[in-house]
Amino acid sequence: MNLEQLRGFVEVADLGHFTQAAAKLHLAQPTLSRQISSLEIELGAELFHRARGNITLTDAGETLLPRARRMLADADTIRAEMGELAGLQRGRVRLGATPTLCISLVAEAMAAFHATHPGVELLLTEAGSNVLIEQLAAGTVDMALITLSDALPVSGSALVRTPLLTEELVVVSSAEHAPVADEGIDLEALSRLPLVFFAESYDLRGVTDAAFRAAGLAPTPVVEGAEMDAVLRFVERGLGVAVVPAMVLLDRPTLRSTRLIDLRLIRTIGLAHRSDVNPTRAAAAMRRVITATAGELVERDPATMALADARG
């Protein structure tokens, strides 16, 4: 049994005439007759009483007709839904990202993606890079924006990590209450300022701790254990300064960034996904949007950001 047979059966039942039904379906009348005969043989029952000028349904035909209509309607619905998915009118993307990226790259990329594909559902998981790698391996996210480092777990050879951009960690201070000179600051001078420290779960907390430790410095934080939004708000109010990724300061006129002059603290942002799972069309489109957005961010601040050497 196939859809062409069912469609022919329904048309003959509706019109009561093989020739008219064949014309409506753009078929030769013998072709339609063969389709109906094949369907009757397969079902083991006659579907029509055939009399000259009078085609009527048998009991078997009466039983089949509503089911055939439903099957054809279901097929049309499936075609429409697949067409919507192909055109990215519907779908779902499960994106994981670190907290510092959620207020910068992710926000920009999601806004751009949603503007083009408003019917696609966007699900965001915010966590550290190690946790996101685990979630990728478990299949609970489609892709993840992470900070690349040698300390990340391998989690199998199927995991692909594509570098997107590199960015400096800069010193951020209040534009109104700035205790940092415009020309820059060295690490020793920074250690003497009131510092707002991130929670230890943040990837970049380990980078700043290691830098102070390597220089033999032990700064005393004015606030410790804050999340990104809180860190920026504390700095904005003049409570202290903080070391943050350069991209989080784009479009924040109440904050001022200053570069470290005696060393460059760099982090590399990458997009991770599994090579053994074929991406949906929506997920593939999101990857392209994220890559393009990363390039746009670099163009806005080429002094502290650069595209990574290897891009996918």
WOWO-V812624 format. One record per residue. N is the residue number from 1. SS is DSSP state (alpha for helix, beta for strand, coil for the rest). PSI is psi in whole degrees, -180 to 180 (* if undefined). Layout:
{{N	SS	PSI} {N	SS	PSI}}
This chain:
{{1	coil	133} {2	coil	171} {3	alpha	-33} {4	alpha	-41} {5	alpha	-45} {6	alpha	-40} {7	alpha	-41} {8	alpha	-42} {9	alpha	-46} {10	alpha	-41} {11	alpha	-42} {12	alpha	-41} {13	alpha	-39} {14	alpha	-40} {15	alpha	-21} {16	coil	26} {17	coil	126} {18	alpha	-42} {19	alpha	-44} {20	alpha	-41} {21	alpha	-42} {22	alpha	-42} {23	alpha	-42} {24	alpha	-33} {25	coil	0} {26	coil	43} {27	coil	156} {28	coil	145} {29	alpha	-40} {30	alpha	-34} {31	alpha	-45} {32	alpha	-41} {33	alpha	-40} {34	alpha	-39} {35	alpha	-45} {36	alpha	-40} {37	alpha	-41} {38	alpha	-38} {39	alpha	-41} {40	alpha	-40} {41	alpha	-43} {42	alpha	-39} {43	alpha	-16} {44	coil	30} {45	coil	144} {46	coil	142} {47	coil	-23} {48	beta	144} {49	beta	118} {50	beta	110} {51	beta	148} {52	coil	119} {53	coil	8} {54	beta	96} {55	beta	118} {56	beta	159} {57	beta	140} {58	coil	178} {59	alpha	-40} {60	alpha	-40} {61	alpha	-41} {62	alpha	-37} {63	alpha	-40} {64	alpha	-33} {65	alpha	-53} {66	alpha	-34} {67	alpha	-39} {68	alpha	-41} {69	alpha	-42} {70	alpha	-41} {71	alpha	-41} {72	alpha	-39} {73	alpha	-41} {74	alpha	-40} {75	alpha	-41} {76	alpha	-40} {77	alpha	-43} {78	alpha	-44} {79	alpha	-43} {80	alpha	-43} {81	alpha	-41} {82	alpha	-35} {83	alpha	-39} {84	alpha	-42} {85	alpha	-41} {86	alpha	-34} {87	coil	8} {88	coil	38} {89	coil	-20} {90	coil	172} {91	coil	-172} {92	beta	141} {93	beta	127} {94	beta	105} {95	beta	132} {96	beta	147} {97	beta	153} {98	coil	156} {99	alpha	-39} {100	alpha	-27} {101	alpha	-23} {102	alpha	-29} {103	coil	8} {104	coil	-93} {105	alpha	-45} {106	alpha	-44} {107	alpha	-43} {108	alpha	-45} {109	alpha	-42} {110	alpha	-39} {111	alpha	-43} {112	alpha	-42} {113	alpha	-45} {114	alpha	-33} {115	alpha	-32} {116	alpha	-34} {117	coil	68} {118	coil	-17} {119	coil	-7} {120	coil	129} {121	beta	133} {122	beta	121} {123	beta	125} {124	beta	132} {125	beta	124} {126	beta	119} {127	coil	173} {128	coil	165} {129	alpha	-42} {130	alpha	-43} {131	alpha	-40} {132	alpha	-37} {133	alpha	-42} {134	alpha	-40} {135	alpha	-35} {136	alpha	-46} {137	alpha	-34} {138	alpha	-12} {139	coil	19} {140	coil	-11} {141	coil	153} {142	coil	-31} {143	beta	164} {144	beta	136} {145	beta	118} {146	beta	168} {147	beta	120} {148	beta	135} {149	coil	161} {150	coil	-17} {151	coil	-11} {152	coil	143} {153	coil	150} {154	coil	-46} {155	coil	40} {156	coil	156} {157	coil	-11} {158	coil	-9} {159	beta	125} {160	beta	129} {161	beta	112} {162	beta	116} {163	beta	136} {164	beta	-54} {165	beta	160} {166	beta	147} {167	beta	151} {168	beta	152} {169	beta	128} {170	beta	164} {171	beta	125} {172	beta	138} {173	beta	168} {174	beta	135} {175	coil	-26} {176	coil	-35} {177	coil	56} {178	coil	117} {179	coil	8} {180	coil	136} {181	coil	151} {182	coil	-33} {183	coil	-9} {184	coil	176} {185	beta	146} {186	coil	170} {187	alpha	-36} {188	alpha	-44} {189	alpha	-37} {190	alpha	-38} {191	alpha	-18} {192	coil	-7} {193	coil	157} {194	coil	121} {195	beta	139} {196	beta	117} {197	beta	143} {198	beta	167} {199	coil	152} {200	coil	-17} {201	coil	-15} {202	coil	137} {203	alpha	-41} {204	alpha	-14} {205	alpha	-42} {206	alpha	-34} {207	alpha	-47} {208	alpha	-40} {209	alpha	-43} {210	alpha	-38} {211	alpha	-46} {212	alpha	-40} {213	alpha	-42} {214	alpha	-30} {215	coil	1} {216	coil	28} {217	coil	146} {218	coil	80} {219	coil	154} {220	coil	114} {221	beta	146} {222	beta	-30} {223	beta	138} {224	beta	142} {225	beta	17} {226	beta	157} {227	coil	168} {228	alpha	-49} {229	alpha	-40} {230	alpha	-41} {231	alpha	-49} {232	alpha	-37} {233	alpha	-41} {234	alpha	-43} {235	alpha	-43} {236	alpha	-37} {237	coil	2} {238	coil	16} {239	coil	-32} {240	coil	-168} {241	beta	167} {242	beta	159} {243	beta	119} {244	beta	163} {245	beta	144} {246	alpha	-37} {247	alpha	-22} {248	alpha	-12} {249	alpha	-4} {250	coil	134} {251	coil	33} {252	coil	83} {253	coil	-17} {254	coil	-4} {255	beta	154} {256	beta	138} {257	beta	145} {258	beta	137} {259	coil	149} {260	beta	133} {261	coil	-13} {262	coil	-7} {263	coil	161} {264	coil	116} {265	coil	115} {266	beta	142} {267	beta	149} {268	beta	127} {269	beta	132} {270	beta	161} {271	beta	121} {272	beta	142} {273	beta	172} {274	beta	133} {275	coil	-17} {276	coil	8} {277	coil	121} {278	coil	127} {279	coil	147} {280	coil	166} {281	alpha	-37} {282	alpha	-43} {283	alpha	-41} {284	alpha	-39} {285	alpha	-39} {286	alpha	-40} {287	alpha	-45} {288	alpha	-41} {289	alpha	-42} {290	alpha	-44} {291	alpha	-43} {292	alpha	-40} {293	alpha	-40} {294	alpha	-42} {295	alpha	-38} {296	alpha	-39} {297	alpha	-40} {298	alpha	-40} {299	alpha	-31} {300	alpha	-23} {301	coil	68} {302	coil	-13} {303	coil	-35} {304	coil	-2} {305	beta	152} {306	beta	151} {307	beta	142} {308	coil	157} {309	coil	-39} {310	coil	120} {311	coil	143} {312	coil	*}}
